[in-house]
Amino acid sequence: MNGIQGAYMVLMLIIADDFTGALDTGVQFAAKGIKTRVCTDLHGDYTHKSGVEVLVLDAETRQMNSHDAYETVFQIVSRARDAGVRYIYKKTDSALRGNIGSELAAVIDAADGGGLTFIPAYPKMGRTTKNGIHYIDAVPVAESSFGNAPIEPVLVSDVRQIIAGQSEKEVVLHTTPETAAVDAGRIHLYDIESDQEIKQVTERIGKDNLRLTAGCAGFAAVLLEVLEFHGAAPVVPPVNPRLLVACGSVNPITRRQMEYAAGQGITRVQLSPAQKLDPAWPESPQCARLIEQWSRVLETSGCLILDTNGSRDALGYVEEAGIPKEQLRGVIAGTLGRLVMKILDTGVEATLLLTGGDTLLGYLHAVGQYEVTPVCELMPGVVLSGIELQGKTYHIISKSGGFGEGDLIVNLLKQMGITVISGVRP
């Protein structure tokens, strides 16, 4: 489905609530050769986005209250409808964080009451749904690490109950693909334990009735085949054989990945409370000296981790500095983004691995770029993308905080052909 009457136009709009989610869904299309772009401009031209067939918007609604999230998504979908965009996909978090109910309701209302197909499962990442209960690696989500998360804990495992907490839309649960159907004004939720079941559901519904859909990257990967999106597979570009890791995620899964990498001899810098929470610190002489040291470590060893976890006295610093809790993520992400930029500004070249949507957005804000082109998945949930800065393409690897095995960084280094010299210290 490359183009209409010889010209590209936006055929599908994907609305995500954070940046890593936008990329891990958009890359499902990009990897099949579909012209895909991820951006944060919520007011762009959906009709004639140059050379783009699938446009992914990072609406940053996860941290909003329910009302604001509804209004944001409603306005986006309304404009897309008026522009003639054929398909709307509401990307949801694979662990059901965020404003699930209000955002699905906004899609239906803005699209004049059409029925919506919702498949929250992502089987190859261990996310499944059975009898309306969402599971992470066979554990109900509220009982998993996501239920104990220090930020945005998921306290309910029943998807219908999560939706009902923010919306009065009727939810129809389908426990088998054989009952697949769509009717106006309802959210059709599906039990899914395999990609094959997703394919059965979408084929039974048919592409003409898949105008409004929602789910995570797992559903998107199957949906594009049913919608007959086709293109030439992209060529995976060579990446710089150094890796700079910026970890802003507090998810236990990512923390274990950082600890494992450090245990394998990779240099890990754990930022102090002042270093990650004082907006003035990145411009200080002390920071300038450390940036030079960190740059030399990266150049010499091949890999460096900047980690915002591990500071036990951070809470006391936050209270003393009077930083509102709701601003913590943005402050930390902004600082981390500036530090990454400063390291690269020393002239050392590296591929970036940014964990968590806030971290990725913080870096993009630091360099003044708001569009990213996804290329491919290096491994499930780990996305290689490119950004354009001053006429040059830089490569970024991103992943959600809750994705990946403990040895992810070590395996990624092997895949990239990077030989790390261990034991190098700042």
URUR-V952234 format. One record per pair of residues at least 6 apart in sequence whose C-alpha atoms are under 7 Angstrom apart, sorted by the first residue. I is the first residue (numbers start at 0). J is the second residue. D is the distance in whole Angstrom. If there is no record, write none. Layout:
BEGIN
i=I j=J d=D
i=I j=J d=D
END
This chain:
BEGIN
i=0 j=227 d=7
i=0 j=228 d=5
i=0 j=229 d=5
i=1 j=229 d=7
i=1 j=230 d=6
i=2 j=8 d=7
i=7 j=50 d=5
i=7 j=51 d=6
i=7 j=52 d=6
i=8 j=46 d=6
i=8 j=47 d=5
i=8 j=48 d=7
i=8 j=51 d=6
i=8 j=52 d=5
i=9 j=45 d=6
i=9 j=46 d=6
i=9 j=47 d=7
i=9 j=48 d=7
i=9 j=51 d=6
i=9 j=52 d=4
i=9 j=53 d=6
i=9 j=54 d=6
i=9 j=84 d=6
i=10 j=52 d=5
i=10 j=53 d=6
i=10 j=84 d=5
i=10 j=85 d=5
i=10 j=86 d=6
i=11 j=52 d=7
i=11 j=53 d=5
i=11 j=54 d=6
i=11 j=84 d=6
i=11 j=85 d=6
i=11 j=86 d=5
i=11 j=87 d=6
i=12 j=53 d=6
i=12 j=54 d=5
i=12 j=55 d=6
i=12 j=84 d=7
i=12 j=86 d=6
i=12 j=87 d=5
i=12 j=88 d=6
i=13 j=54 d=6
i=13 j=55 d=5
i=13 j=56 d=6
i=13 j=87 d=6
i=13 j=88 d=5
i=13 j=89 d=6
i=13 j=90 d=6
i=14 j=55 d=6
i=14 j=56 d=5
i=14 j=57 d=6
i=14 j=58 d=7
i=14 j=88 d=6
i=14 j=89 d=5
i=14 j=90 d=6
i=15 j=21 d=5
i=15 j=56 d=6
i=15 j=57 d=5
i=15 j=58 d=6
i=15 j=89 d=6
i=15 j=90 d=5
i=15 j=91 d=7
i=16 j=57 d=6
i=16 j=58 d=5
i=16 j=59 d=5
i=16 j=60 d=5
i=16 j=61 d=5
i=17 j=57 d=6
i=17 j=58 d=7
i=17 j=59 d=5
i=17 j=61 d=7
i=17 j=356 d=5
i=18 j=57 d=6
i=18 j=356 d=5
i=18 j=359 d=7
i=18 j=360 d=7
i=19 j=355 d=6
i=19 j=356 d=5
i=19 j=397 d=6
i=19 j=398 d=6
i=19 j=399 d=6
i=20 j=399 d=7
i=21 j=37 d=7
i=21 j=55 d=6
i=21 j=56 d=7
i=21 j=57 d=6
i=22 j=37 d=7
i=22 j=373 d=6
i=22 j=382 d=7
i=23 j=216 d=6
i=23 j=380 d=6
i=23 j=382 d=6
i=24 j=215 d=7
i=24 j=216 d=4
i=24 j=219 d=6
i=25 j=35 d=7
i=25 j=55 d=6
i=25 j=373 d=7
i=26 j=373 d=5
i=26 j=374 d=6
i=26 j=375 d=6
i=26 j=376 d=7
i=27 j=219 d=7
i=27 j=220 d=5
i=28 j=35 d=7
i=28 j=223 d=7
i=29 j=35 d=6
i=29 j=373 d=6
i=29 j=374 d=6
i=29 j=375 d=7
i=30 j=232 d=6
i=30 j=233 d=6
i=30 j=374 d=6
i=30 j=375 d=5
i=31 j=229 d=7
i=31 j=230 d=6
i=31 j=231 d=7
i=31 j=232 d=5
i=32 j=229 d=7
i=32 j=230 d=4
i=32 j=231 d=5
i=32 j=232 d=4
i=32 j=233 d=6
i=33 j=52 d=7
i=33 j=229 d=6
i=33 j=230 d=5
i=34 j=50 d=7
i=34 j=51 d=5
i=34 j=52 d=5
i=34 j=53 d=6
i=35 j=51 d=6
i=35 j=52 d=6
i=35 j=53 d=5
i=35 j=54 d=6
i=35 j=372 d=7
i=36 j=51 d=6
i=36 j=53 d=7
i=36 j=54 d=5
i=36 j=55 d=6
i=36 j=370 d=7
i=36 j=371 d=6
i=36 j=372 d=5
i=36 j=373 d=7
i=37 j=54 d=6
i=37 j=55 d=5
i=37 j=56 d=6
i=37 j=370 d=6
i=37 j=371 d=5
i=37 j=372 d=6
i=38 j=55 d=6
i=38 j=56 d=5
i=38 j=57 d=6
i=38 j=369 d=6
i=38 j=370 d=4
i=38 j=371 d=6
i=39 j=56 d=6
i=39 j=57 d=5
i=39 j=58 d=7
i=39 j=369 d=6
i=39 j=370 d=7
i=41 j=56 d=7
i=41 j=58 d=7
i=41 j=75 d=7
i=45 j=79 d=6
i=45 j=82 d=6
i=46 j=82 d=6
i=60 j=68 d=5
i=61 j=97 d=5
i=61 j=98 d=6
i=65 j=98 d=6
i=65 j=101 d=6
i=65 j=165 d=7
i=68 j=98 d=7
i=68 j=101 d=7
i=68 j=102 d=6
i=69 j=101 d=5
i=69 j=102 d=5
i=69 j=105 d=5
i=72 j=102 d=6
i=72 j=105 d=6
i=72 j=106 d=7
i=73 j=105 d=5
i=73 j=106 d=6
i=73 j=109 d=5
i=76 j=106 d=6
i=76 j=109 d=6
i=76 j=110 d=7
i=77 j=109 d=5
i=77 j=110 d=7
i=80 j=110 d=7
i=85 j=210 d=7
i=86 j=210 d=5
i=86 j=211 d=6
i=87 j=210 d=6
i=87 j=211 d=5
i=87 j=212 d=6
i=88 j=211 d=6
i=88 j=212 d=5
i=88 j=213 d=5
i=89 j=212 d=6
i=89 j=213 d=4
i=89 j=214 d=7
i=90 j=213 d=6
i=90 j=214 d=5
i=90 j=215 d=5
i=91 j=99 d=7
i=91 j=213 d=7
i=91 j=214 d=5
i=91 j=215 d=5
i=92 j=215 d=6
i=93 j=119 d=6
i=93 j=120 d=7
i=93 j=121 d=7
i=93 j=126 d=7
i=93 j=215 d=6
i=94 j=140 d=7
i=96 j=151 d=7
i=96 j=153 d=6
i=99 j=162 d=6
i=100 j=161 d=7
i=100 j=162 d=4
i=100 j=163 d=7
i=100 j=164 d=7
i=100 j=165 d=5
i=100 j=166 d=5
i=101 j=165 d=5
i=101 j=166 d=6
i=104 j=166 d=6
i=104 j=168 d=7
i=107 j=113 d=6
i=107 j=114 d=7
i=107 j=115 d=7
i=107 j=184 d=6
i=112 j=183 d=6
i=112 j=184 d=5
i=113 j=183 d=4
i=113 j=184 d=5
i=114 j=181 d=6
i=114 j=182 d=5
i=114 j=183 d=4
i=114 j=184 d=5
i=114 j=185 d=5
i=114 j=186 d=6
i=114 j=211 d=7
i=115 j=181 d=7
i=115 j=185 d=6
i=115 j=186 d=5
i=115 j=187 d=6
i=115 j=211 d=5
i=115 j=212 d=5
i=116 j=181 d=7
i=116 j=186 d=6
i=116 j=187 d=5
i=116 j=188 d=6
i=116 j=211 d=7
i=116 j=212 d=5
i=116 j=213 d=6
i=117 j=186 d=7
i=117 j=187 d=6
i=117 j=188 d=5
i=117 j=189 d=7
i=117 j=212 d=6
i=117 j=213 d=5
i=117 j=214 d=6
i=118 j=188 d=6
i=118 j=189 d=6
i=118 j=213 d=6
i=118 j=214 d=5
i=118 j=218 d=6
i=119 j=214 d=5
i=119 j=215 d=6
i=120 j=126 d=5
i=120 j=127 d=5
i=120 j=128 d=6
i=120 j=191 d=6
i=120 j=217 d=7
i=121 j=127 d=6
i=121 j=215 d=7
i=121 j=216 d=7
i=121 j=217 d=4
i=121 j=218 d=7
i=122 j=192 d=6
i=122 j=193 d=5
i=122 j=194 d=6
i=122 j=217 d=7
i=125 j=135 d=6
i=125 j=136 d=5
i=126 j=134 d=6
i=126 j=135 d=5
i=126 j=136 d=6
i=127 j=133 d=6
i=127 j=134 d=5
i=127 j=135 d=7
i=127 j=191 d=6
i=127 j=192 d=5
i=128 j=134 d=6
i=128 j=190 d=5
i=128 j=191 d=5
i=128 j=192 d=6
i=129 j=190 d=5
i=129 j=191 d=7
i=130 j=174 d=6
i=130 j=190 d=6
i=131 j=157 d=6
i=131 j=158 d=6
i=131 j=159 d=7
i=131 j=172 d=7
i=131 j=190 d=6
i=132 j=139 d=7
i=132 j=156 d=5
i=132 j=157 d=4
i=132 j=158 d=6
i=133 j=139 d=6
i=133 j=140 d=6
i=133 j=156 d=5
i=133 j=157 d=6
i=133 j=158 d=6
i=134 j=140 d=5
i=135 j=143 d=7
i=139 j=156 d=6
i=140 j=146 d=6
i=140 j=153 d=7
i=140 j=156 d=5
i=141 j=153 d=5
i=141 j=154 d=5
i=141 j=155 d=5
i=141 j=156 d=5
i=144 j=251 d=7
i=145 j=152 d=6
i=145 j=153 d=6
i=146 j=152 d=5
i=146 j=153 d=5
i=146 j=154 d=6
i=148 j=250 d=7
i=155 j=161 d=7
i=159 j=170 d=7
i=168 j=185 d=6
i=168 j=186 d=7
i=169 j=185 d=5
i=169 j=186 d=6
i=170 j=185 d=6
i=170 j=186 d=5
i=170 j=187 d=6
i=170 j=188 d=7
i=171 j=186 d=6
i=171 j=187 d=5
i=171 j=188 d=6
i=172 j=187 d=6
i=172 j=188 d=5
i=172 j=189 d=6
i=173 j=179 d=7
i=173 j=188 d=6
i=173 j=189 d=5
i=173 j=190 d=6
i=174 j=189 d=6
i=174 j=190 d=5
i=175 j=190 d=7
i=176 j=196 d=6
i=176 j=199 d=6
i=176 j=200 d=5
i=179 j=200 d=6
i=179 j=203 d=6
i=179 j=204 d=6
i=180 j=204 d=6
i=181 j=187 d=7
i=181 j=208 d=7
i=191 j=197 d=7
i=197 j=218 d=7
i=197 j=221 d=7
i=198 j=221 d=6
i=201 j=222 d=7
i=201 j=225 d=7
i=202 j=225 d=7
i=206 j=225 d=6
i=206 j=226 d=5
i=233 j=374 d=7
i=238 j=350 d=7
i=238 j=394 d=7
i=239 j=348 d=7
i=239 j=349 d=5
i=239 j=350 d=5
i=240 j=349 d=7
i=240 j=415 d=7
i=240 j=416 d=7
i=240 j=417 d=5
i=241 j=301 d=5
i=241 j=302 d=6
i=241 j=349 d=5
i=241 j=350 d=6
i=241 j=417 d=7
i=242 j=301 d=6
i=242 j=302 d=5
i=242 j=303 d=7
i=242 j=349 d=5
i=242 j=350 d=5
i=242 j=351 d=6
i=242 j=352 d=7
i=243 j=302 d=6
i=243 j=303 d=5
i=243 j=304 d=6
i=243 j=349 d=6
i=243 j=350 d=6
i=243 j=351 d=5
i=243 j=352 d=6
i=244 j=303 d=6
i=244 j=304 d=5
i=244 j=305 d=6
i=244 j=351 d=6
i=244 j=352 d=5
i=244 j=353 d=6
i=245 j=304 d=6
i=245 j=305 d=5
i=245 j=306 d=6
i=245 j=352 d=6
i=245 j=353 d=5
i=245 j=354 d=7
i=246 j=305 d=6
i=246 j=306 d=5
i=246 j=307 d=6
i=246 j=353 d=6
i=246 j=354 d=5
i=247 j=306 d=7
i=247 j=307 d=6
i=247 j=332 d=6
i=247 j=354 d=6
i=247 j=355 d=6
i=247 j=358 d=6
i=248 j=354 d=6
i=248 j=355 d=5
i=248 j=400 d=5
i=249 j=308 d=7
i=250 j=400 d=6
i=250 j=401 d=6
i=252 j=400 d=7
i=252 j=401 d=6
i=253 j=400 d=5
i=253 j=401 d=7
i=255 j=405 d=6
i=256 j=405 d=4
i=256 j=406 d=6
i=256 j=407 d=6
i=256 j=408 d=7
i=259 j=405 d=6
i=259 j=406 d=6
i=260 j=408 d=6
i=260 j=409 d=6
i=261 j=267 d=6
i=264 j=421 d=5
i=264 j=422 d=6
i=265 j=302 d=7
i=265 j=303 d=7
i=265 j=421 d=6
i=265 j=422 d=7
i=266 j=303 d=5
i=266 j=304 d=6
i=266 j=422 d=7
i=266 j=423 d=6
i=266 j=424 d=6
i=267 j=303 d=6
i=267 j=304 d=5
i=267 j=305 d=6
i=267 j=306 d=7
i=268 j=304 d=6
i=268 j=305 d=5
i=268 j=306 d=6
i=269 j=305 d=6
i=269 j=306 d=5
i=269 j=307 d=6
i=269 j=308 d=6
i=269 j=309 d=6
i=270 j=306 d=6
i=270 j=307 d=5
i=271 j=310 d=6
i=272 j=310 d=6
i=272 j=313 d=5
i=272 j=316 d=6
i=274 j=280 d=6
i=275 j=307 d=7
i=275 j=331 d=5
i=275 j=334 d=6
i=275 j=335 d=7
i=276 j=330 d=6
i=276 j=331 d=6
i=278 j=334 d=7
i=280 j=286 d=7
i=281 j=338 d=7
i=290 j=341 d=7
i=290 j=342 d=6
i=292 j=425 d=5
i=293 j=425 d=6
i=294 j=342 d=6
i=294 j=347 d=6
i=296 j=303 d=7
i=296 j=423 d=6
i=296 j=424 d=7
i=296 j=425 d=6
i=297 j=303 d=5
i=298 j=347 d=6
i=300 j=419 d=5
i=300 j=420 d=4
i=300 j=421 d=7
i=300 j=423 d=6
i=301 j=417 d=7
i=301 j=418 d=7
i=301 j=419 d=5
i=301 j=420 d=7
i=302 j=419 d=6
i=328 j=357 d=7
i=329 j=357 d=7
i=332 j=357 d=6
i=332 j=358 d=5
i=332 j=361 d=5
i=333 j=361 d=4
i=333 j=362 d=7
i=335 j=358 d=7
i=335 j=361 d=7
i=336 j=358 d=7
i=336 j=361 d=5
i=336 j=362 d=4
i=336 j=365 d=6
i=337 j=362 d=7
i=337 j=365 d=6
i=340 j=365 d=7
i=340 j=366 d=7
i=350 j=394 d=6
i=350 j=395 d=6
i=351 j=394 d=7
i=351 j=395 d=5
i=351 j=396 d=6
i=352 j=395 d=6
i=352 j=396 d=5
i=352 j=397 d=6
i=353 j=359 d=6
i=353 j=396 d=6
i=353 j=397 d=5
i=353 j=398 d=7
i=354 j=397 d=6
i=354 j=398 d=5
i=354 j=399 d=6
i=354 j=400 d=6
i=355 j=398 d=6
i=355 j=399 d=5
i=355 j=400 d=5
i=356 j=399 d=7
i=363 j=369 d=6
i=370 j=386 d=7
i=371 j=384 d=7
i=371 j=385 d=6
i=371 j=386 d=5
i=372 j=384 d=5
i=372 j=385 d=5
i=372 j=386 d=6
i=373 j=383 d=6
i=373 j=384 d=4
i=373 j=385 d=6
i=374 j=383 d=6
i=374 j=384 d=5
i=375 j=382 d=6
i=375 j=383 d=6
i=376 j=382 d=4
i=376 j=383 d=6
i=377 j=383 d=7
i=380 j=398 d=6
i=380 j=402 d=6
i=381 j=396 d=7
i=381 j=397 d=6
i=381 j=398 d=5
i=382 j=396 d=5
i=382 j=397 d=5
i=382 j=398 d=6
i=383 j=394 d=7
i=383 j=395 d=6
i=383 j=396 d=5
i=383 j=397 d=7
i=384 j=394 d=6
i=384 j=395 d=5
i=384 j=396 d=6
i=385 j=392 d=6
i=385 j=393 d=6
i=385 j=394 d=5
i=385 j=395 d=6
i=386 j=392 d=6
i=386 j=393 d=5
i=386 j=394 d=7
i=387 j=393 d=6
END
